[in-house]
Amino acid sequence: MKKITILTILLIITGYTLYSQKTRDVLYIKNGSIINGTLMEITDNQYKIRTSDGSIFVFPAADVDKFVKEAPGFDGRTK
């Protein structure tokens, strides 16, 4: 019984940490720009995204190459 309880707690903690990984929305614009932020709205003809500094950008769908959700990577310590 004790092993089952410990195993259940470990599975819950593991699942919680995997679920809580933060992702960011990334818009790739056809002119080569990459916009990171939080996607606020997608309609048939435009994408609205808020950047980390609070700016809101609206791009026509014709100008957007692709939209993805990315998990931020860790490049290691700075020297």
WOUR-V621869 format. One record per pair of residues at least 12 apart in sequence whose C-alpha atoms are under 10 Angstrom apart, sorted by sequence separation. I is the first residue (numbers start at 1). GAP is how many residues later the second one is. D is the distance in Angstrom with one decimal. If there is no record, write none. Layout:
{{I | GAP | D} {I | GAP | D}}
This chain:
{{24 | 12 | 6.8} {25 | 12 | 5.4} {26 | 12 | 8.0} {27 | 12 | 8.7} {37 | 12 | 6.2} {38 | 12 | 5.2} {39 | 12 | 8.7} {46 | 12 | 6.6} {47 | 12 | 5.2} {48 | 12 | 8.9} {24 | 13 | 6.1} {25 | 13 | 5.4} {26 | 13 | 8.1} {36 | 13 | 8.2} {37 | 13 | 5.4} {38 | 13 | 6.4} {46 | 13 | 5.5} {47 | 13 | 6.4} {48 | 13 | 9.9} {23 | 14 | 9.7} {24 | 14 | 6.4} {25 | 14 | 6.0} {35 | 14 | 8.2} {36 | 14 | 8.3} {37 | 14 | 4.2} {38 | 14 | 7.9} {45 | 14 | 8.6} {46 | 14 | 4.2} {47 | 14 | 6.4} {23 | 15 | 9.3} {24 | 15 | 8.6} {25 | 15 | 9.7} {35 | 15 | 9.2} {36 | 15 | 6.2} {37 | 15 | 5.9} {45 | 15 | 5.7} {46 | 15 | 4.7} {47 | 15 | 9.9} {35 | 16 | 7.6} {36 | 16 | 7.9} {37 | 16 | 9.1} {38 | 16 | 9.8} {40 | 16 | 8.9} {42 | 16 | 9.8} {44 | 16 | 9.1} {45 | 16 | 4.9} {46 | 16 | 8.1} {47 | 16 | 9.6} {37 | 17 | 9.1} {39 | 17 | 9.5} {40 | 17 | 9.8} {41 | 17 | 9.3} {42 | 17 | 9.9} {43 | 17 | 9.5} {44 | 17 | 7.2} {45 | 17 | 7.4} {46 | 17 | 8.9} {47 | 17 | 8.1} {37 | 18 | 9.4} {38 | 18 | 9.4} {39 | 18 | 9.7} {40 | 18 | 9.8} {43 | 18 | 8.4} {44 | 18 | 10.0} {45 | 18 | 9.8} {46 | 18 | 8.7} {37 | 19 | 9.2} {42 | 19 | 8.8} {27 | 20 | 8.7} {37 | 20 | 9.8} {47 | 20 | 9.3} {27 | 21 | 9.8} {27 | 22 | 8.4} {35 | 22 | 9.1} {26 | 23 | 8.9} {25 | 24 | 8.3} {25 | 25 | 9.5} {26 | 25 | 9.9} {25 | 26 | 9.5} {39 | 28 | 9.4} {29 | 30 | 8.5} {34 | 30 | 9.9} {39 | 30 | 9.6} {29 | 31 | 9.8} {33 | 31 | 9.6} {34 | 31 | 9.9} {38 | 31 | 9.6} {27 | 32 | 9.4} {29 | 32 | 9.5} {30 | 32 | 8.6} {31 | 32 | 7.8} {32 | 32 | 9.8} {33 | 32 | 9.8} {34 | 32 | 9.9} {35 | 32 | 9.7} {36 | 32 | 9.9} {37 | 32 | 9.9} {29 | 33 | 9.3} {30 | 33 | 5.6} {31 | 33 | 8.8} {32 | 33 | 8.9} {34 | 33 | 9.9} {36 | 33 | 9.6} {29 | 34 | 5.9} {30 | 34 | 5.7} {31 | 34 | 8.7} {36 | 34 | 9.5} {28 | 35 | 9.0} {29 | 35 | 4.5} {30 | 35 | 5.0} {28 | 36 | 6.1} {29 | 36 | 5.2} {30 | 36 | 8.5} {27 | 37 | 6.9} {28 | 37 | 5.4} {29 | 37 | 7.2} {27 | 38 | 7.7} {28 | 38 | 5.3} {29 | 38 | 8.9} {27 | 39 | 6.1} {28 | 39 | 6.3} {26 | 40 | 8.4} {27 | 40 | 4.7} {28 | 40 | 8.3} {26 | 41 | 5.8} {27 | 41 | 6.7} {25 | 42 | 7.3} {26 | 42 | 5.4} {27 | 42 | 8.9} {25 | 43 | 6.0} {26 | 43 | 6.1} {24 | 44 | 8.4} {25 | 44 | 4.6} {26 | 44 | 7.0} {23 | 45 | 9.8} {24 | 45 | 5.5} {25 | 45 | 6.4} {23 | 46 | 6.1} {24 | 46 | 5.4} {25 | 46 | 8.9} {22 | 47 | 9.8} {23 | 47 | 5.3} {24 | 47 | 6.3} {22 | 48 | 8.6} {23 | 48 | 4.4} {24 | 48 | 7.2} {22 | 49 | 6.2} {23 | 49 | 6.5} {21 | 50 | 7.3} {22 | 50 | 7.5} {23 | 50 | 10.0} {21 | 51 | 9.0}}
